Amino acid sequence: MVPVQESLPFEDLPEIPTASPWCQRWRDRTHSWRHVREGGFDARHYAVAPLDEKPAEKFVITHHYSGSYAAATKRLALYETSTGEKRLSGVAVFGIPVSKAVLTNPLPYLRPYTESLVCLRFVLLDECPGNAESWFLARCFDALLADGVRGVVSFADPVPRRTASGVLVMPGHVGTIYAATNAVYAGRATARTVKLLPDGTVFHDRTAQKIRRQEQGCEYAAARLIALGAPQPRPGCDPALWLRESLAAVGARNIRHRGAHRFVFRLGRTRREREEIKLGITASRPYPKQPDPEPTAT
């Protein structure tokens, strides 16, 4: 059988610079900025603690631009405590990537899913002052190290997301937090084509596969498309054909993506312990500051 391919229009989105003195904040899936020189962060008014699955999922879905959660194994909360009560102000989610190679390529000598994890979501509310994220991330790494995690992989996506009507949903990620926390820059992830839905969210290849193969979670994936105007699947229809028709019906677009910037954190109590963790890929310096030059025709 010939596999069914979705024929969608292509769109090129310019990348943003990945180094900036501004830090991103979120509330109700809307971004704002804090300058690194703004100051105002007082560690005495904040605390970090493990967070249960349900409140972590609710917070991330409410505030993160993607409106989606991920396969989390570790969840940590940032609480603001200046009033004497704990107010949830940020959530960090670490867990399992789509492919094991996301972990084993940069960290081949660590056991994936136990000694190495991916930072899947990192969300701070707009009320958090500048520099709060670097303190929060450092406390997260302390907690992960205590649980036996020695490596974390994270990505900065420099491609903005817009709705079909042009409304900016995600301005692109900048690398402020990675430079501030001495992450190893490990180049770009694999270039790929990304399917963008009209609400500005990404329809991942793994999600599409769930529909084509009718795997666990296919109902939720199909419901996303139906909510955007896709037809209800007919009894006995070919799921792959339904997916192709539905993506076209809702106005999905293909985005050419050169790959997110990849950063690696090696965790240890001392610099020596961190440097003992060998990398499987070449570390690059300096940190990326400007978009890569556009390819030229030959």
Contacts in CASP RR format, 6 or more apart in sequence:
PFRMAT RR
TARGET T0000
AUTHOR 0000-0000-0000
METHOD contacts of the structure
MODEL  1
MVPVQESLPFEDLPEIPTASPWCQRWRDRTHSWRHVREGGFDARHYAVAP
LDEKPAEKFVITHHYSGSYAAATKRLALYETSTGEKRLSGVAVFGIPVSK
AVLTNPLPYLRPYTESLVCLRFVLLDECPGNAESWFLARCFDALLADGVR
GVVSFADPVPRRTASGVLVMPGHVGTIYAATNAVYAGRATARTVKLLPDG
TVFHDRTAQKIRRQEQGCEYAAARLIALGAPQPRPGCDPALWLRESLAAV
GARNIRHRGAHRFVFRLGRTRREREEIKLGITASRPYPKQPDPEPTAT
3 240 0 8 1.000
4 212 0 8 1.000
4 238 0 8 1.000
4 240 0 8 1.000
4 241 0 8 1.000
4 243 0 8 1.000
4 244 0 8 1.000
5 244 0 8 1.000
6 195 0 8 1.000
6 208 0 8 1.000
6 243 0 8 1.000
6 244 0 8 1.000
6 247 0 8 1.000
6 248 0 8 1.000
6 252 0 8 1.000
7 244 0 8 1.000
7 248 0 8 1.000
8 195 0 8 1.000
8 247 0 8 1.000
8 248 0 8 1.000
8 251 0 8 1.000
8 252 0 8 1.000
8 253 0 8 1.000
8 254 0 8 1.000
9 253 0 8 1.000
9 254 0 8 1.000
10 193 0 8 1.000
10 253 0 8 1.000
10 254 0 8 1.000
10 255 0 8 1.000
10 256 0 8 1.000
11 196 0 8 1.000
11 253 0 8 1.000
11 254 0 8 1.000
11 255 0 8 1.000
11 256 0 8 1.000
12 255 0 8 1.000
12 256 0 8 1.000
13 159 0 8 1.000
13 160 0 8 1.000
13 161 0 8 1.000
13 162 0 8 1.000
13 255 0 8 1.000
14 160 0 8 1.000
14 291 0 8 1.000
15 158 0 8 1.000
15 159 0 8 1.000
15 258 0 8 1.000
15 291 0 8 1.000
15 292 0 8 1.000
16 158 0 8 1.000
16 159 0 8 1.000
16 160 0 8 1.000
16 171 0 8 1.000
16 172 0 8 1.000
16 174 0 8 1.000
16 291 0 8 1.000
17 158 0 8 1.000
17 174 0 8 1.000
17 289 0 8 1.000
17 290 0 8 1.000
17 291 0 8 1.000
18 156 0 8 1.000
18 158 0 8 1.000
18 173 0 8 1.000
18 174 0 8 1.000
18 175 0 8 1.000
18 261 0 8 1.000
18 287 0 8 1.000
18 288 0 8 1.000
18 289 0 8 1.000
18 290 0 8 1.000
18 291 0 8 1.000
19 174 0 8 1.000
19 175 0 8 1.000
19 176 0 8 1.000
19 179 0 8 1.000
19 287 0 8 1.000
19 288 0 8 1.000
19 289 0 8 1.000
19 290 0 8 1.000
20 174 0 8 1.000
20 175 0 8 1.000
20 176 0 8 1.000
21 35 0 8 1.000
21 36 0 8 1.000
21 37 0 8 1.000
21 176 0 8 1.000
22 33 0 8 1.000
22 34 0 8 1.000
22 35 0 8 1.000
22 36 0 8 1.000
22 174 0 8 1.000
22 176 0 8 1.000
23 33 0 8 1.000
23 34 0 8 1.000
23 35 0 8 1.000
23 36 0 8 1.000
23 130 0 8 1.000
23 131 0 8 1.000
23 133 0 8 1.000
23 176 0 8 1.000
23 177 0 8 1.000
24 31 0 8 1.000
24 32 0 8 1.000
24 33 0 8 1.000
24 171 0 8 1.000
24 173 0 8 1.000
24 174 0 8 1.000
25 31 0 8 1.000
25 32 0 8 1.000
25 33 0 8 1.000
25 34 0 8 1.000
25 124 0 8 1.000
25 125 0 8 1.000
25 126 0 8 1.000
25 127 0 8 1.000
25 128 0 8 1.000
26 32 0 8 1.000
26 63 0 8 1.000
26 64 0 8 1.000
26 65 0 8 1.000
26 123 0 8 1.000
26 124 0 8 1.000
26 125 0 8 1.000
26 126 0 8 1.000
27 63 0 8 1.000
27 125 0 8 1.000
27 126 0 8 1.000
28 62 0 8 1.000
28 63 0 8 1.000
29 62 0 8 1.000
29 63 0 8 1.000
29 64 0 8 1.000
29 65 0 8 1.000
29 67 0 8 1.000
29 169 0 8 1.000
31 65 0 8 1.000
31 170 0 8 1.000
31 171 0 8 1.000
32 126 0 8 1.000
34 126 0 8 1.000
34 128 0 8 1.000
34 129 0 8 1.000
34 130 0 8 1.000
34 132 0 8 1.000
35 130 0 8 1.000
36 130 0 8 1.000
36 131 0 8 1.000
36 176 0 8 1.000
36 180 0 8 1.000
38 129 0 8 1.000
38 130 0 8 1.000
38 131 0 8 1.000
39 129 0 8 1.000
39 130 0 8 1.000
39 131 0 8 1.000
40 129 0 8 1.000
40 130 0 8 1.000
40 131 0 8 1.000
41 128 0 8 1.000
41 129 0 8 1.000
41 130 0 8 1.000
41 131 0 8 1.000
41 132 0 8 1.000
41 135 0 8 1.000
42 82 0 8 1.000
43 135 0 8 1.000
45 80 0 8 1.000
45 81 0 8 1.000
45 82 0 8 1.000
46 78 0 8 1.000
46 79 0 8 1.000
46 80 0 8 1.000
46 81 0 8 1.000
46 89 0 8 1.000
46 132 0 8 1.000
46 135 0 8 1.000
46 136 0 8 1.000
47 78 0 8 1.000
47 79 0 8 1.000
47 81 0 8 1.000
47 86 0 8 1.000
48 76 0 8 1.000
48 77 0 8 1.000
48 78 0 8 1.000
48 79 0 8 1.000
48 136 0 8 1.000
48 139 0 8 1.000
48 140 0 8 1.000
48 143 0 8 1.000
49 76 0 8 1.000
49 77 0 8 1.000
49 79 0 8 1.000
50 74 0 8 1.000
50 75 0 8 1.000
50 76 0 8 1.000
50 77 0 8 1.000
50 143 0 8 1.000
51 75 0 8 1.000
51 76 0 8 1.000
51 77 0 8 1.000
51 91 0 8 1.000
52 75 0 8 1.000
53 72 0 8 1.000
53 75 0 8 1.000
55 77 0 8 1.000
55 88 0 8 1.000
56 69 0 8 1.000
56 72 0 8 1.000
56 75 0 8 1.000
56 77 0 8 1.000
56 91 0 8 1.000
56 93 0 8 1.000
57 69 0 8 1.000
59 88 0 8 1.000
59 90 0 8 1.000
59 91 0 8 1.000
59 123 0 8 1.000
60 67 0 8 1.000
60 68 0 8 1.000
60 69 0 8 1.000
60 91 0 8 1.000
60 93 0 8 1.000
60 121 0 8 1.000
60 123 0 8 1.000
61 67 0 8 1.000
61 68 0 8 1.000
61 69 0 8 1.000
63 123 0 8 1.000
63 125 0 8 1.000
64 121 0 8 1.000
64 123 0 8 1.000
65 161 0 8 1.000
65 169 0 8 1.000
65 170 0 8 1.000
66 170 0 8 1.000
66 201 0 8 1.000
66 202 0 8 1.000
67 201 0 8 1.000
68 201 0 8 1.000
69 93 0 8 1.000
69 121 0 8 1.000
70 93 0 8 1.000
70 95 0 8 1.000
70 120 0 8 1.000
70 121 0 8 1.000
71 95 0 8 1.000
71 96 0 8 1.000
71 120 0 8 1.000
72 93 0 8 1.000
72 94 0 8 1.000
72 95 0 8 1.000
72 120 0 8 1.000
72 121 0 8 1.000
73 94 0 8 1.000
73 95 0 8 1.000
73 96 0 8 1.000
73 113 0 8 1.000
73 117 0 8 1.000
74 93 0 8 1.000
74 94 0 8 1.000
74 95 0 8 1.000
74 117 0 8 1.000
74 143 0 8 1.000
74 144 0 8 1.000
74 147 0 8 1.000
74 149 0 8 1.000
75 91 0 8 1.000
75 92 0 8 1.000
75 93 0 8 1.000
75 94 0 8 1.000
76 91 0 8 1.000
76 92 0 8 1.000
76 94 0 8 1.000
76 139 0 8 1.000
76 140 0 8 1.000
76 143 0 8 1.000
77 88 0 8 1.000
77 90 0 8 1.000
77 91 0 8 1.000
78 88 0 8 1.000
78 89 0 8 1.000
78 90 0 8 1.000
78 91 0 8 1.000
78 92 0 8 1.000
78 124 0 8 1.000
78 128 0 8 1.000
78 132 0 8 1.000
78 136 0 8 1.000
79 86 0 8 1.000
79 87 0 8 1.000
79 88 0 8 1.000
79 89 0 8 1.000
80 86 0 8 1.000
80 87 0 8 1.000
80 89 0 8 1.000
80 127 0 8 1.000
80 128 0 8 1.000
81 87 0 8 1.000
89 124 0 8 1.000
89 125 0 8 1.000
89 127 0 8 1.000
89 128 0 8 1.000
90 123 0 8 1.000
90 124 0 8 1.000
90 125 0 8 1.000
90 128 0 8 1.000
90 136 0 8 1.000
91 121 0 8 1.000
91 122 0 8 1.000
91 123 0 8 1.000
92 119 0 8 1.000
92 121 0 8 1.000
92 122 0 8 1.000
92 123 0 8 1.000
92 136 0 8 1.000
92 137 0 8 1.000
92 140 0 8 1.000
93 119 0 8 1.000
93 120 0 8 1.000
93 121 0 8 1.000
93 122 0 8 1.000
94 117 0 8 1.000
94 118 0 8 1.000
94 119 0 8 1.000
94 120 0 8 1.000
94 140 0 8 1.000
94 144 0 8 1.000
94 149 0 8 1.000
94 152 0 8 1.000
95 113 0 8 1.000
95 117 0 8 1.000
95 118 0 8 1.000
95 120 0 8 1.000
96 113 0 8 1.000
96 117 0 8 1.000
96 118 0 8 1.000
97 103 0 8 1.000
97 118 0 8 1.000
97 120 0 8 1.000
97 153 0 8 1.000
98 204 0 8 1.000
98 206 0 8 1.000
100 112 0 8 1.000
100 113 0 8 1.000
102 118 0 8 1.000
102 153 0 8 1.000
102 189 0 8 1.000
103 110 0 8 1.000
103 112 0 8 1.000
103 113 0 8 1.000
103 116 0 8 1.000
103 117 0 8 1.000
103 118 0 8 1.000
103 153 0 8 1.000
104 112 0 8 1.000
104 116 0 8 1.000
105 280 0 8 1.000
105 281 0 8 1.000
106 153 0 8 1.000
106 186 0 8 1.000
106 262 0 8 1.000
106 264 0 8 1.000
106 279 0 8 1.000
106 280 0 8 1.000
106 281 0 8 1.000
107 115 0 8 1.000
107 116 0 8 1.000
107 151 0 8 1.000
107 153 0 8 1.000
107 264 0 8 1.000
107 266 0 8 1.000
107 277 0 8 1.000
107 279 0 8 1.000
107 280 0 8 1.000
108 278 0 8 1.000
108 280 0 8 1.000
109 277 0 8 1.000
109 278 0 8 1.000
110 116 0 8 1.000
110 150 0 8 1.000
110 151 0 8 1.000
110 277 0 8 1.000
114 148 0 8 1.000
114 149 0 8 1.000
115 148 0 8 1.000
115 149 0 8 1.000
115 150 0 8 1.000
115 151 0 8 1.000
116 149 0 8 1.000
116 150 0 8 1.000
116 151 0 8 1.000
116 152 0 8 1.000
116 153 0 8 1.000
117 144 0 8 1.000
117 149 0 8 1.000
117 151 0 8 1.000
117 152 0 8 1.000
117 153 0 8 1.000
118 152 0 8 1.000
118 153 0 8 1.000
118 154 0 8 1.000
119 152 0 8 1.000
119 153 0 8 1.000
119 154 0 8 1.000
122 133 0 8 1.000
122 137 0 8 1.000
122 154 0 8 1.000
122 177 0 8 1.000
124 132 0 8 1.000
124 133 0 8 1.000
124 136 0 8 1.000
131 180 0 8 1.000
133 177 0 8 1.000
134 177 0 8 1.000
134 180 0 8 1.000
134 181 0 8 1.000
137 177 0 8 1.000
137 181 0 8 1.000
138 181 0 8 1.000
141 152 0 8 1.000
141 265 0 8 1.000
141 267 0 8 1.000
144 151 0 8 1.000
144 152 0 8 1.000
144 267 0 8 1.000
145 267 0 8 1.000
145 268 0 8 1.000
145 269 0 8 1.000
149 267 0 8 1.000
150 266 0 8 1.000
150 267 0 8 1.000
150 268 0 8 1.000
150 277 0 8 1.000
151 264 0 8 1.000
151 265 0 8 1.000
151 266 0 8 1.000
151 267 0 8 1.000
151 277 0 8 1.000
152 264 0 8 1.000
152 265 0 8 1.000
152 267 0 8 1.000
153 262 0 8 1.000
153 263 0 8 1.000
153 264 0 8 1.000
153 265 0 8 1.000
154 178 0 8 1.000
154 183 0 8 1.000
154 262 0 8 1.000
154 263 0 8 1.000
154 264 0 8 1.000
154 265 0 8 1.000
155 173 0 8 1.000
155 189 0 8 1.000
155 260 0 8 1.000
155 261 0 8 1.000
155 262 0 8 1.000
155 263 0 8 1.000
156 173 0 8 1.000
156 174 0 8 1.000
156 175 0 8 1.000
156 178 0 8 1.000
156 260 0 8 1.000
156 261 0 8 1.000
156 263 0 8 1.000
157 170 0 8 1.000
157 172 0 8 1.000
157 173 0 8 1.000
157 259 0 8 1.000
157 260 0 8 1.000
157 261 0 8 1.000
158 172 0 8 1.000
158 173 0 8 1.000
158 174 0 8 1.000
158 260 0 8 1.000
158 261 0 8 1.000
158 291 0 8 1.000
159 172 0 8 1.000
159 194 0 8 1.000
159 255 0 8 1.000
159 257 0 8 1.000
160 168 0 8 1.000
160 170 0 8 1.000
160 171 0 8 1.000
160 172 0 8 1.000
161 168 0 8 1.000
161 169 0 8 1.000
161 170 0 8 1.000
161 172 0 8 1.000
161 196 0 8 1.000
161 200 0 8 1.000
161 201 0 8 1.000
161 202 0 8 1.000
162 168 0 8 1.000
162 169 0 8 1.000
162 200 0 8 1.000
163 169 0 8 1.000
163 198 0 8 1.000
163 199 0 8 1.000
163 200 0 8 1.000
164 198 0 8 1.000
164 199 0 8 1.000
164 200 0 8 1.000
164 251 0 8 1.000
164 253 0 8 1.000
169 199 0 8 1.000
169 200 0 8 1.000
169 201 0 8 1.000
170 200 0 8 1.000
173 260 0 8 1.000
175 261 0 8 1.000
175 287 0 8 1.000
178 185 0 8 1.000
178 263 0 8 1.000
178 287 0 8 1.000
179 287 0 8 1.000
181 265 0 8 1.000
183 263 0 8 1.000
183 264 0 8 1.000
183 265 0 8 1.000
184 263 0 8 1.000
184 264 0 8 1.000
184 265 0 8 1.000
184 266 0 8 1.000
184 279 0 8 1.000
184 283 0 8 1.000
185 261 0 8 1.000
185 262 0 8 1.000
185 263 0 8 1.000
185 283 0 8 1.000
185 284 0 8 1.000
185 285 0 8 1.000
185 286 0 8 1.000
185 287 0 8 1.000
185 288 0 8 1.000
186 262 0 8 1.000
186 263 0 8 1.000
186 264 0 8 1.000
186 279 0 8 1.000
186 281 0 8 1.000
186 282 0 8 1.000
186 283 0 8 1.000
186 284 0 8 1.000
187 261 0 8 1.000
187 262 0 8 1.000
187 281 0 8 1.000
187 284 0 8 1.000
187 288 0 8 1.000
188 258 0 8 1.000
188 259 0 8 1.000
188 260 0 8 1.000
188 261 0 8 1.000
188 262 0 8 1.000
189 259 0 8 1.000
189 260 0 8 1.000
189 261 0 8 1.000
189 262 0 8 1.000
190 259 0 8 1.000
191 256 0 8 1.000
191 257 0 8 1.000
191 258 0 8 1.000
191 259 0 8 1.000
192 205 0 8 1.000
192 257 0 8 1.000
192 259 0 8 1.000
193 254 0 8 1.000
193 255 0 8 1.000
193 256 0 8 1.000
193 257 0 8 1.000
194 202 0 8 1.000
194 254 0 8 1.000
194 255 0 8 1.000
194 257 0 8 1.000
195 202 0 8 1.000
195 203 0 8 1.000
195 204 0 8 1.000
195 205 0 8 1.000
195 208 0 8 1.000
195 247 0 8 1.000
195 252 0 8 1.000
195 253 0 8 1.000
195 254 0 8 1.000
195 255 0 8 1.000
196 202 0 8 1.000
196 203 0 8 1.000
196 252 0 8 1.000
196 253 0 8 1.000
196 254 0 8 1.000
196 255 0 8 1.000
197 203 0 8 1.000
197 224 0 8 1.000
197 225 0 8 1.000
197 228 0 8 1.000
197 250 0 8 1.000
197 251 0 8 1.000
197 252 0 8 1.000
198 228 0 8 1.000
198 250 0 8 1.000
198 251 0 8 1.000
198 252 0 8 1.000
199 228 0 8 1.000
203 224 0 8 1.000
203 225 0 8 1.000
203 247 0 8 1.000
203 252 0 8 1.000
207 221 0 8 1.000
207 224 0 8 1.000
208 221 0 8 1.000
208 243 0 8 1.000
209 215 0 8 1.000
210 216 0 8 1.000
210 217 0 8 1.000
210 218 0 8 1.000
210 221 0 8 1.000
211 218 0 8 1.000
211 221 0 8 1.000
211 222 0 8 1.000
211 239 0 8 1.000
211 240 0 8 1.000
211 242 0 8 1.000
211 243 0 8 1.000
212 239 0 8 1.000
212 240 0 8 1.000
212 243 0 8 1.000
213 239 0 8 1.000
214 239 0 8 1.000
218 239 0 8 1.000
222 230 0 8 1.000
222 233 0 8 1.000
222 246 0 8 1.000
225 243 0 8 1.000
225 246 0 8 1.000
225 247 0 8 1.000
225 250 0 8 1.000
226 232 0 8 1.000
226 246 0 8 1.000
228 250 0 8 1.000
229 249 0 8 1.000
229 250 0 8 1.000
230 245 0 8 1.000
230 246 0 8 1.000
230 247 0 8 1.000
230 249 0 8 1.000
230 250 0 8 1.000
231 242 0 8 1.000
231 245 0 8 1.000
231 246 0 8 1.000
231 249 0 8 1.000
233 239 0 8 1.000
233 242 0 8 1.000
234 242 0 8 1.000
258 292 0 8 1.000
261 288 0 8 1.000
264 279 0 8 1.000
264 283 0 8 1.000
266 274 0 8 1.000
266 275 0 8 1.000
266 277 0 8 1.000
266 279 0 8 1.000
267 274 0 8 1.000
267 277 0 8 1.000
268 274 0 8 1.000
END
